[in-house]
């Protein structure tokens, strides 16, 4: 996992602002049910040295239009 050198100004998957982006070439698990910082992560296809990869755009609760309350708890 690493941060792309030239990330876009807005999320290419949804068009909204985002707080951070990370590029992944292997699998991973994303659980946002109990996350106090991020409400949504958008996944966008990419490449890394010609190999398949995907970028994860991390949206805060405010950027996702929610108040940050954690469900179920």
VOBAKOL-565515 format. One record per residue (C-alpha): residue in three letters; z, x, y. Coordinates in pm, whole numbers. Layout:
% VOBAKOL-565515
PT  type      pz      px      py
PT   ALA       Z       X       Y
...
END
This chain:
% VOBAKOL-565515
PT  type      pz      px      py
PT   UNK       0       0       0
PT   UNK     -78     120     351
PT   UNK    -170      -8     697
PT   UNK    -545     -18     775
PT   UNK    -657     225    1047
PT   UNK    -829     -36    1265
PT   UNK    -667    -379    1209
PT   UNK    -820    -683    1383
PT   UNK    -650    -848    1682
PT   UNK    -602   -1176    1491
PT   UNK    -583   -1270    1125
PT   UNK    -936   -1298     981
PT   UNK    -821   -1556     725
PT   UNK    -672   -1811     968
PT   UNK    -740   -1679    1321
PT   UNK    -372   -1678    1422
PT   UNK    -171   -1385    1562
PT   UNK      21   -1181    1305
PT   UNK     306    -931    1315
PT   UNK     185    -675    1061
PT   UNK     -86    -605     804
PT   UNK     -83    -409     480
PT   UNK    -363    -314     239
PT   UNK    -307    -335    -137
PT   UNK    -518    -198    -420
PT   UNK    -283    -308    -700
PT   UNK    -114    -637    -777
PT   UNK     211    -751    -618
PT   UNK     433   -1059    -585
PT   UNK     492   -1251    -262
PT   UNK     791   -1486    -236
PT   UNK     835   -1645     106
PT   UNK    1068   -1926       3
PT   UNK    1380   -1742     121
PT   UNK    1226   -1508     377
PT   UNK    1401   -1510     715
PT   UNK    1135   -1297     886
PT   UNK     796   -1423     761
PT   UNK     680   -1777     698
PT   UNK     323   -1713     586
PT   UNK     112   -1430     448
PT   UNK    -266   -1465     454
PT   UNK    -473   -1267     205
PT   UNK    -816   -1135     302
PT   UNK   -1055    -940      74
PT   UNK   -1124    -579     166
PT   UNK   -1219    -247      11
PT   UNK   -1045      88     -14
PT   UNK   -1279     381     -66
PT   UNK   -1532     145    -222
PT   UNK   -1273      -7    -459
PT   UNK   -1161    -370    -430
PT   UNK    -850    -432    -223
PT   UNK    -698    -705     -12
PT   UNK    -520    -710     322
PT   UNK    -202    -911     373
PT   UNK    -145   -1050     722
PT   UNK     225   -1128     778
PT   UNK     299   -1420    1013
PT   UNK     646   -1478    1157
PT   UNK     795   -1828    1167
PT   UNK     701   -1862    1535
PT   UNK     342   -1749    1467
PT   UNK     320   -2003    1184
PT   UNK     459   -2279    1406
PT   UNK     793   -2325    1229
PT   UNK    1152   -2284    1343
PT   UNK    1256   -2030    1078
PT   UNK    1484   -2264     884
PT   UNK    1493   -2169     517
PT   UNK    1433   -2464     284
PT   UNK    1674   -2553       6
PT   UNK    1970   -2380     130
END
